Amino acid sequence: MSRSALPRLVLRADGNPRIGLGHVMRLLALADMLGPDFRTVFVIQEPSAELQQLLTAAVDEVVDMTPQPAAGEPAWLAQHVLQPHDILILDGYGFEYSYQQEVRPHVARLVCLDDLHSFPSAADLVINPAGGVLAADYELRQPGARLLSGPAYAPLRPAYMAAAATAAERPAAAPDTILICLGGADPAQQTQRVAEALLALAPVRQVHAVVGSAYQGWDTLQQWAADQPRLLLHRNLAAADMVALMQLCGAAVCAPSTVSYEYCAAGGGLLFTQPLADNQRGIDRFLREQGLALPYHSAANVLTSGEAARVADRMRQAQRRHFDGRVAERLRQAFAELVSAEPPAEQGAVVTPAARSAPAATDGLTTRRATADDARLYFDWANDPAVRQNAVQTEPIEWEGHRGWFARRLADADAYLYVLEQDGTPVGQVRIEFEAERPAAPGLIDYSVDAAWRGRGLGTALLHQALRQLRQDRAGDWTVVGQVKPQNQASARVFERLGFQRQPAAWLHGQPYDVFLRTAAAFGRPL
């Protein structure tokens, strides 16, 4: 198919080289990921010559919007750019609900990249790079709207995605070499202050400070740096050069924004975050809660403690679980579903809770027992960042250990390992383990859906199918139980839909878990 025949993706960022450049770069990363499937059109006001050149090289068409207030944009876009079959993607803080309402009648689908969730949304799809965000945190007014959140869906440029995919193959850099990157413009002018504080620490061997072309204090920073032999300055680095620099630095001080995600993906290490704006609070909270970063105010204590290398190694392992280099695969699948989905209901239509949560059609869904040939499939599913995040043991699983464990489970008569396939394609697994020593004890359920198939209601369908198969495979009366971390509300809803009864919370490894039980008597009725 020629590119002119591809569906159009129209990208509008509320940013320019002086402010909001991160929005532009995020959309460029998304355009690169989706470029094989869409013709990309980027709309921007007054780009600099450097940015114009970057955009022209990255997308199929650049539209220079006539300067005007945000209130006039929807009408201008409708008149000069938008077409009925377009997917329009907005990334910025000025695209509030009224703006979205005005543009969406002129396109087939509306997508918003958002990390504030501070106003209602009229989008069909919302992408929030911050983890720990639920659909309940948004007021999603478009019937059937979906939320994709966390690093698994965070658009990063190709150089970072390639680095993430091979991170485990590279030796780790020592935390005595530190990167500082507080955004391309660093409007608060914090770079020199942070560099000065780090250079005052004896264990610090080298500091690399990176700013963008819009940084206003470059001459002053250069003059000061001339007397700092352990400081090297960098300005306006290309992505490949930035990746190479990040891989030299075993520690970093970054704004909790895309640059922190880029550092984690490039190889990671001892990351300290310094929020510079309110919109960075969500990512900052997620990075710290998941053990991916520490607050900047702790940098001096950690770097001089003698434990820096150990903390860096632990943090690097956590970062690799979340940044696996497969974002493009997930987003291409999500946008393919967006294109092929039924047209949304009319504005104002009433959508019942049951309709919102109804599982996807599963006419081609089949269940089979796992075999030795499925060891690698189970291994890849188990090491998916979202799966590890919700597991009791969150550390990554090593192949040799997994291979032995998988063989033992296949040989265990009280372990039931199922692979679920949609029209012959593996889409998820369900594992139910009973204890031979305690036959009356509930069988423990573990299930997961392949990342490319999430968001379709398949979790409910997979578990439903597996439990029906278990009825045939295991005789007698038995009970099954699911244990779910409180933040994993999607799994909690799966168990509730299937008639499981919520039990008192259980504590595992110092964390509370929601418990869902289905008794033998309940299995006398249809699921």
N, C-alpha and C positions, 0 to 999 in steps of 0.2 A: 504493500500500500504506500502511495506517495505521501509525503508529509502534509501536503495541502488537503488530503482527504481525511486526515486524523481529526478527532474532536478537539476543540480549542479549550485551553486552560488559560484564563485571564488572571494575572497576578497583580494585585494592587497593594503596595506597602506604604505605610505612613512613616516614611523615613527618607533621609538624604545623607550626604557625606558629613553634615554637621550634627545631626541628631537622629536617632532611630536607625542608624545604619544596620544594626543587628536584625531589624525586621527585613530589610532588603536582602541581607545575606542568607537569612533563613529561607526566604522564598526562592532565592537562587538555588539553594541546596535542594529544595523541593522540586524545582523545575528540572534540575539535573536528573533526579530520581525518576520523575514521571515523563521525561522527555521522549523515551521510546514509544509511549502510548498516546501522547498528546502533542498538538502544536501549541507552543507556549508564547503568550503575549504578555509583556511586562509593561504596566502603566506607572509612570512616575512623573513628578513635577521637578523641573529644573535640575536635572542631574549634572554633576560636574563632568568634565571631559574624561577623567579617569573612570568614573562610574559608568558613563555612557559606553565607553569602550568595553568595560567588563560585561555589561548587560548585553551588548550587541553580540559578543562572543558566546554568551551562555544561552540565549533564547532565540526563538525564531523571529520575533518582532518586538521592537521597543516603541511605545507610544509616549511621547512627551506631552503630558497633560497641560493645558493652559492654566497658569496659576489662578487659583480661586479659593474661596473659603470652603470648608468641608460641606457646608449645607448645599452648595451648588454642584458638588461632585456627582451625585446619583444621576441628575438630569443630563450632565455632560457625558458621563459614561454611556448612558442609554442612547444618546444621540450619535456619539462618535465611535464607540467601541463595541458595546455588548451586542451579542446575537442570541437568539432564542435557545440554541443548543449548547451554549457555553457553560463551563463550570467556572465560577468566579471565586477566587481565593483572596480574602482580606487578612492583612497582618498589621495591626497597629491599634492604638488606644483611642483613635478618633472615630472608629467605625461602630458607633453605638447602635442600639436597637432601631431607632428611627431611620438611620442610614441603611441598615440591612433591609428593613421593610421596603424602602424605596427602590433598592436595586434588584431584589429577588424576583419581582415579576418579569424582569427582562432577561433572565437566565434560566437554564434548566436546573442547576444545582448551585447552592451557596455553601462555601466552606470558610471557616474562620480559624486562624491560628491565634490563640488567646492564652495568656497566663495570669489574668486578673479575675475572671468570672465575677465582674462587679456590676454587670447589667444584663438584662434578658437577651436571649439569642434567638434569631430567626433562621439560623443556619441549619442545613441538613447534616453537616458534619463539623465537629469542633475538635481541634487538635491542641492539646495543652502539654508542652514538654515536661512540665513539673509532674513528678510522681505523687501518689497518694491522693489524687483528686478523683472524686466520684461524680457521676451524672447528677447525683442529688445536690452537689455543690453549685450546679448551674440551674438557671431557669430556662430550660430548653422548650421553646414555644412551638417549634416546627414539628408536626406529627412525624414520628419515626426517627427523630434526630438521634445521632450517636455521638459519643465522646470517645476519643482515643487519647490516652494520657500516659506520661512517663517517657523515659529514655527509649523505650522500645519503638516509639513513634516520633522521636525528635529528629527533624531533618538536619543532617550534617553533611558537609561537602564531601565529595568523593575521596579526597585524600585522607580524611579522618575515618571514613567508613572502611577503607582499605587497611588502614593502620589497626583499627579495632579487630578486624578479622584475623590478623596475624600477631596480635599483641603478645600472646603466650609464647611465641617463638623467639622473642628478643630478650636479651639480658636486661635486668632492671638497672636504671641509673641511680646513683647515690643521692641522698637528700641534701648533700652539701652544696649542690648546684641548684639554684632556685630561679624559677621563672616568675616575673611579675607581668600581669596583663589585666588591667582594670577597664577594659573596653577601648575601642579604637580612639574615641575622642577624650576619654577620661575627663568629663566636664568638671568634676570636683577637684581636679589637679592633685590626685593622691599618689601618683607614681613615685615622685621624688621622696615624699615622706616615708612611704613603705620601703623603698630601696635603702634609705638612710638607716631605718630601724634594723633591717636585715644585715646590712654591712657592719653594724655594731656588734653582731654576734660572732664570737670566735670560731665556732664550727663551720661557719658559712665560707666556702671557698670561692664561689663565683655567683654573681647575680646577673641575670639577663632581663632587661626591661623592654617591653614591646608596646609601642603606641601606633596609632593609625595616622593617616595623612591629615585628619581633621584635628589632631592634637594641637592646642593653641600655645603650649609652653615649650615647644621644641628647642628653641634657641637657648632659653634659660636652662633647660634640662641638660643640653649638651655642654654648656659652660660648667655646670656643677659636676657633671660626670667626668670631665677632663682630669679632675683631681682624685678620681676613684678608680684605682687600678683593678679592683675586683668586680667592676661593673661594666657591662657591655650593653649599649643601646641598639635597638632595632626599630625600624619604622616601616609601616605599610608592607609587611611580609606577605608573599603569596602563600596559599594554603600549604603547598608541599614544603616550603621553607619553614613554615610555622610548625608543621608536624615534626620535621627533623629537629628543630630546636626543642620542642616539648619532650622529645625522646632523649635529649641530653640532660634534662632537668628532672631529678628525682623528687623535687618538691616544687610547689607553685603557690602563688597568691593571686587569686583571680576574682573578678566579679562573678557572683552566682548567676550566670547567664549562659549564653551559648558557648562562650569561651571555656567555662568550667567543664561543660559536656565534651568539648573538643579535647581538652587535656585528658579527661578520663578515657576517651576513645583512642587517643594517640598512644597510650601506654600507661598513663596515670602514675600515681605515686602519692606523696604526702601533700594533699590539697588543703589549702586554707582559703576560706571565702570571706569576702568583704563586700556586703551589700551596699550599693550606692544609690538605689532607687526602690520605691515601694513595689514595683512590678517584679523585683528580683527576690522578694521574700518567699514566694512559693517554692522556687527552685532551691533556695538556700535551706529552707526547712527540710525539703526532701533529701538533699545531699547529706545533711547532718544526721537525720533520723536513720538513714540507711547505712551509715558508716562510710560514706564516700568522701566526706570532707569534715574539717574541723573549723571552728570560727577563727578568724585572723587573730583575735586578741590572745589566743593560746599559742601562737607561733613561737614566740621566744622561749616559752617553757618547754615545748616539745623538742625544738631544734637543739636545745642545750642539755637535754635530759639524759642522753646516752641511749635512749629508746627510739630515736627517730627512725632508724632503719627498720626496726621491727614493726613500728606503727605504719610506716610507709608500705611495707610488704602486705600487711593485713588489709590496708585500705586499697591497695592495688588489686588484690584478689576480689574484693567487693565490687570495685569498679568494672572489672572484666565480666562479672556476672550480669551487669546491667547494660554494658555496651558491647554487643556481640557482632556488629557489622551487618546486621540483617534488616535494618530499618527500611531500606529501599524495597525489599521483598514484601514487607508487611504493608507499606503505604501503597505500593502498586496494586496489591490485592484489594485494599480498602477502596481505592478509587475505581477499580474495575467493578466492584459491587455497587458503588455509587452511580456509575453510568448505567448499569443494567437493572437497577432497582425500579420498581413501579413508581410512577409519578406520585409525589406527595399529595396528601389530601388537601382539599381546599382550606384556605385560612379560615379559622374559626370553627372547623369541624371538631366534634367531640371525640376524643380518643380515650377509651376506657383503660384502666390499669391492666386488664387482661390482654387487651390488644397490644399494649406497649411491650409486654413481656412474653408474648407468644413465641415459641421456638420456631426456627426456620423449618420449611418443608424438608422432610428427610426420607423421601420415597426410596432413594438409592442407598440408604444407610444400612450396612450389614455388620455383623459381629462375628469374630472368629477368635479362637484361642491363639495366643502368641506362640511362636516357635523360636528355635535358636537363631534363625535368620533375622529375627526382629531385635537382636541385642543392640545394634547400632541405632535403630530407630528409637527404642526406649531411652538410650543414652542421650541422644540429641534432645529429645523432649524433656528429659529430666534436667538438663543443663540450660534450658531456656531461662533467661533472667527472671521473667515473671513467675515461672514455676519455682525457682530457687527462693525467690523472695517470699513466697507463700508456704514454703516447706518448713517442717520442724527444724531440720538441719539445713541451714542456708548456704553452707560452703559448697563450692563446685565439686562435682563428682569426677574422680579419676577413672580412666577407661579400664585399667587392669582390675581395680576393685569392683567396678560395675560388672565386668564380664563374669567374674566369679559369683557375684551376688545374683545375677540374672540366671545363671545356670542352676544355682541352688533353688531359686524360686520355681523354675520350670519343673524341677524334680519333686517339689513339695506338693503332696496331694491336697493340702489345705490352702494352697495359694492358687488363685484364679486370675490369670493375666489375659486380658482381652485387648485386641486391636479392633478399632472401629474404622470402617472404610466407607467413603461416600463414592458410589459408582466406581469402586476399585481403588480409589486413592486413600491411603491412610490419613485420617484426620484427628485421631486422638486415641487415648488408652484409658482403660479402667482396670485397676488392680484391687482385688479384695482378698485379704489374708485372714484366715482363722488360725486358732492355736490348737494344735493337736493335744496338748496337755490340759487345756481347759475348753472342752467342746461346747460348753454352754456360753462361753464368752463371745461377745459380738465380733463379727468380721470387720476389720478396719478397711475403709474405702480410701483409695488414692485414685484420682483421675486428673487428666489434663487434656486440653485441646491444642492442636497444632496452631502456632502463632498465625499462620496464614488463613486459618479458618475461624478465628475468634470473631465475636461480635454478631454471630448469626443465630444465637440461641442453641448452639450445638451441645453445650454442656448438659442441659437437661435431657436432650435426646440421647446422648451417649450413655449417660448413667441409666436412663430408662431402659435402653436396649440391653445393657450389660446385666442389669438386675433380672430382666426377663430370661436371659440366657442362664444366669446363675440358678434360677428355679429348676431348669432342666439338668444342670450339671451337678448340683449338690442336693442330696436327699435329706429328708428329715426337717425338723424345725430349727430355724436359725434366725439370728438377728444381725443387722449390719449397722455400723456407726460411721459418721463423718465428723472429723475434727477440723475446724476452720478458724484461721486467725481473724480477729474482729474486723480488721480493715479489708478483708476479702469478702465484701458483701455480695459479689457476683456468685460465689460458691454457696454462700448462705441461702440465696434465693433459689438456687438449683435444688438444694435439699428440701426447702419449704414447698416448692412446686410439686415435688414427688411425694409429699405426705409425710416426711420425716418430722418427728416431734423434737422440739428444742429441749435440751436437758441442762442441768446446772453446768456452769463453765468448768473446764478442767485446766490444770496448770501443767505445762510441759516445758522443761528447760527454763523455768522462771517466767514464762509468758502465759497469759490466759488464752484459752481456745474456746470458741463456741462449739457445742456438741449437739449433733443431730442423730436421733435414733429411730430406726424403723423395726418394729417387733415382728416376730414370726406370724402372729395373728393377723397383722395388717396385710401380709402377703397373700392371704386368702382372698383378697379383693383385687380387682384389676389395678394396675399402677396408673 
